[in-house]
Amino acid sequence: MRIISKFKDYYDCVQKHGQDKSIVYIREPNDVKFGYGDKFPDNPTLRYVINGWRRLPNYLNTFNYSISSALIGFCGEWYTHISIKRNSTYGPGGVPGVSVSMYSYAELIEFVRQEKNEGLTNEILSSQSYSWNGDLTYETMFSMVKNIKNELFVQARSPIITVSNIPNTGEKLVEFNGSLRRFDFMKVKDPFQAYQDLSMYIGGVLGAPEKETVEIDDDCMRDKKGFDKWSFRKQGVR
């Protein structure tokens, strides 16, 4: 696969090991902004998940932590990404800052458990809801995202879709063909696996663009084959 892009991503380095130039990924980013009441995307399940996935609730002390979440769509599959930055605390018993990127409920549970042991946060409960209406837990949220299958990738003709919150606006930003490096997606797919999956998805599901065909009239086709206007007439008949 040949990648044409104005920016570099973490899997681009695989190209130097050889490319199938019949498959071309024109990685041109574009985005859509939408609010809670908007009907984007068209898929009701995906829209419900996106609009409900807001922020981690208050069992993480927001004075100590900066938290962001995103949905990562890659080659037809969806993943939940959470980024947590713990600020440094000073004075006796102070702890250094740390930045953690995670893609599973188990990682979230483990992080909060460790922070609780440090006395920095409360315990996370399996029944803890992820959204304001409280009808789903974080555990079921991760499962729902993983099981989403929809046609948004094909409609947008984009193998990469990211959905993130726009701070202090209540809006979300959907980016097509954007960077995965900033979401530490290497934790999910190493460079070789990501590149291979993209190549197969673009060449298969999205389909390489069809080559333009040129119409040739009958006379030109006849001449190209080495015949002339007399080739199929009986000799002597003019």
C-alpha positions in Angstrom: 0.0 0.0 0.0 1.2 3.5 -0.9 0.3 6.3 1.5 -0.2 9.8 0.2 -0.4 12.2 3.1 0.7 15.6 4.4 1.5 14.2 7.8 3.3 11.2 9.3 1.7 8.5 11.4 3.3 5.8 13.5 2.7 3.0 10.9 4.1 4.9 7.9 7.6 3.4 8.5 6.4 0.0 7.3 6.3 1.3 3.7 10.1 1.1 3.5 9.9 -2.7 3.7 8.0 -2.8 0.4 4.7 -1.6 -1.0 1.9 -2.9 -3.2 1.5 0.2 -5.3 -1.8 -1.0 -6.7 -3.4 0.0 -3.4 -3.2 3.7 -2.6 -4.4 5.4 0.6 -5.0 9.1 0.1 -4.9 10.1 3.8 -6.6 13.5 3.5 -8.1 14.6 6.9 -11.5 16.2 7.2 -13.9 16.7 10.1 -17.5 17.2 11.2 -18.6 19.0 14.4 -22.0 18.2 16.0 -23.9 18.8 19.2 -26.0 16.5 21.4 -29.2 17.0 19.5 -27.8 16.5 16.0 -28.6 13.4 14.1 -25.0 12.5 13.2 -24.1 9.8 12.6 -27.1 8.1 11.0 -26.6 4.8 12.9 -28.8 5.1 16.1 -26.7 2.7 18.2 -23.4 4.6 17.3 -25.1 7.9 17.9 -26.4 6.8 21.4 -22.9 5.6 22.4 -21.2 8.7 21.1 -23.6 11.1 22.8 -23.4 9.2 26.1 -19.7 8.9 26.3 -18.9 12.1 28.0 -16.3 12.0 30.8 -15.3 9.9 33.8 -17.5 10.5 36.8 -16.5 12.1 40.0 -14.8 9.0 41.7 -11.7 10.5 40.1 -10.9 13.7 41.9 -10.8 16.3 39.0 -8.4 18.5 41.0 -5.7 15.8 40.7 -6.5 14.6 37.2 -7.1 15.8 33.7 -9.3 13.3 31.8 -10.2 12.9 28.1 -12.0 10.2 26.2 -12.4 9.3 22.6 -13.9 6.7 20.3 -11.4 5.3 17.7 -12.8 3.7 14.6 -10.2 1.6 12.7 -11.0 -0.6 9.6 -14.6 -1.3 10.6 -13.9 -1.8 14.4 -14.5 0.6 17.3 -12.3 1.1 20.3 -12.6 3.1 23.5 -9.7 5.4 24.4 -9.2 7.1 27.8 -6.4 9.4 28.6 -5.7 10.3 32.2 -3.1 12.8 33.3 -2.4 13.0 37.1 -1.1 16.3 38.2 1.9 16.4 40.6 1.1 16.9 44.3 3.5 18.8 46.5 4.4 18.8 50.1 5.0 15.7 52.4 4.0 12.5 50.6 3.7 14.3 47.3 3.4 12.2 44.1 4.8 12.9 40.7 2.6 13.5 37.6 1.8 10.7 35.3 0.1 10.2 31.9 -1.8 7.0 31.2 -3.4 5.9 27.9 -5.8 2.9 28.0 -8.1 0.9 25.8 -9.9 -1.5 28.1 -12.1 -1.7 31.2 -9.5 -3.9 32.9 -6.8 -1.1 32.5 -9.2 1.5 33.9 -10.0 -0.7 36.9 -6.3 -1.4 37.6 -5.4 2.3 37.3 -8.1 3.4 39.7 -7.1 0.6 42.2 -3.5 1.8 42.2 -4.6 5.4 42.7 -6.9 4.4 45.5 -3.9 2.7 47.2 -2.1 6.0 47.0 -5.1 7.7 48.7 -5.7 9.9 45.6 -9.2 8.7 44.6 -12.1 6.5 45.5 -12.9 2.9 44.5 -14.5 2.3 41.1 -17.5 0.1 41.3 -18.7 -2.2 38.6 -22.1 -0.5 38.8 -20.6 2.9 38.2 -22.5 4.6 35.4 -20.5 6.3 32.6 -23.2 8.9 31.7 -25.5 11.3 33.4 -28.6 9.2 32.9 -27.0 6.3 34.7 -28.5 3.5 32.5 -25.2 1.9 31.5 -22.0 1.1 33.4 -18.5 1.6 32.2 -18.1 -2.1 31.8 -21.1 -2.4 29.5 -20.0 0.7 27.7 -16.7 -0.8 26.7 -18.5 -3.9 25.5 -21.0 -1.9 23.4 -18.3 0.1 21.7 -16.4 -3.1 20.8 -19.5 -4.7 19.3 -20.6 -1.8 17.1 -20.7 -2.6 13.4 -21.9 0.1 11.0 -21.5 1.5 7.6 -20.0 4.8 8.5 -16.5 3.7 7.3 -17.8 2.9 3.8 -20.1 5.9 3.6 -17.2 8.2 4.4 -14.7 6.1 2.5 -12.4 6.4 5.4 -10.7 3.5 7.3 -9.9 5.8 10.3 -12.5 7.7 12.2 -12.0 9.4 15.6 -14.6 11.0 17.8 -13.6 13.3 20.7 -15.1 16.0 22.9 -14.5 19.6 22.1 -13.7 21.1 25.5 -16.2 23.6 27.1 -18.7 23.4 24.2 -20.8 20.3 24.6 -19.9 19.5 21.0 -18.0 16.6 19.5 -15.5 16.4 16.7 -15.5 13.5 14.2 -12.3 13.3 12.2 -11.8 11.2 9.2 -8.4 10.0 8.1 -6.7 11.6 11.0 -3.7 10.7 13.1 -3.7 7.7 15.4 -0.3 8.5 17.0 -1.8 11.1 19.4 -4.2 8.4 20.7 -1.3 5.9 21.4 -3.1 3.4 19.1 0.1 1.4 19.0 -1.2 -0.2 22.2 -3.9 -1.8 20.1 -2.1 -2.4 16.8 1.7 -2.4 16.3 2.9 -0.6 13.1 3.1 -3.7 11.0 -0.4 -4.9 12.0 -1.9 -1.5 11.5 -0.4 -1.1 8.1 -1.4 -4.6 7.0 -5.0 -4.1 8.2 -5.3 -0.8 6.4 -3.9 -2.3 3.2 -6.4 -5.1 3.3 -9.3 -2.9 4.3 -8.7 -0.3 1.7 -8.0 -2.8 -1.1 -10.9 -5.0 0.0 -13.8 -3.4 1.8 -13.4 0.1 0.6 -12.1 -1.1 -2.8 -9.4 0.5 -4.9 -10.8 3.1 -7.4 -11.6 1.6 -10.7 -9.4 2.3 -13.6 -10.9 4.7 -16.1 -12.0 2.8 -19.3 -11.8 4.3 -22.8 -14.5 3.4 -25.3 -13.0 2.2 -28.6 -15.2 2.1 -31.7 -15.5 -1.0 -33.9 -13.3 0.3 -36.7 -10.4 1.2 -34.3 -10.8 -2.2 -32.6 -10.7 -3.9 -36.0 -7.5 -2.0 -37.0 -5.9 -2.7 -33.6 -6.4 -6.5 -34.2 -4.6 -6.3 -37.5 -7.5 -6.4 -39.9 -8.9 -4.0 -42.4 -12.3 -3.2 -43.9 -11.9 -6.0 -46.5 -10.8 -8.8 -44.1 -14.2 -10.3 -43.7 -15.5 -9.8 -47.3 -15.3 -12.4 -50.1 -12.5 -11.7 -52.4 -13.6 -10.1 -55.7 -16.6 -8.4 -54.1 -16.1 -4.7 -54.0 
